[in-house]
Amino acid sequence: MMLDKITDIPLYELDAMGLRAKSNRTFALAVFALALHNMSPIADYVPAKVFSQCGVDFNRWYPLPRRTLSTARFLLSHRRDRERHGRTLDNVRELFDVRCGPLNRTALVGVEPAQ
């Protein structure tokens, strides 16, 4: 699905269960920041067709004009927002002492894609 580019994409990781054990309130917000952060580089590396075919496009619930506006807004701001989300995740790591930061590339070597 991701055209074998997973090891090239600069993704962030988060020890979600470790964070949830320390702060359930922060957990939901950090997971949201992580999703937004990781969506941005994926959008830069894979064709738009990947998003339309993956089945998790929540914009499909809305009429076409709203989807178009939402997509345009994301494409205009996602790189700038990515830095902000990254800083947010770095703060989570420092405040709660959990594993959170750039994904370890060596951990992905030899990982088979899900079927």
C-alpha positions, 0 to 999 in steps of 0.5 A: 500500500505504501509502495515500500517507502515506509523506511524512507518516511520520517515518522514519529513513534510514541509509547502510547501505553506508557503515556496512558499509564502516566497521564490518561488526559495527555494520552488522547491529545498526544495520539492526535498530535502523533496522527497529524504529525505522521500524516504529513510526511506520508502525504509528501511521500505517497500518491494521493490515491493511497489515501482515497483507497485506504478506507480511513478517509473520514472526509467521505462523510461530508459533501464534496465542497467541504472535502475539497476545502479541507484537503486544500487547507491540509496541503497548504499547512501540513508542513508548518503544522508538522514542526509544531506537532513534532515539538508537542510530541518532544514536550510529551517525551520530556514531561512524562519520560516516555519513548516518543520521537523519530521512529527507529529505522533499524527496527523496520528493516526486514518487517513484512507489510501486512496483507 
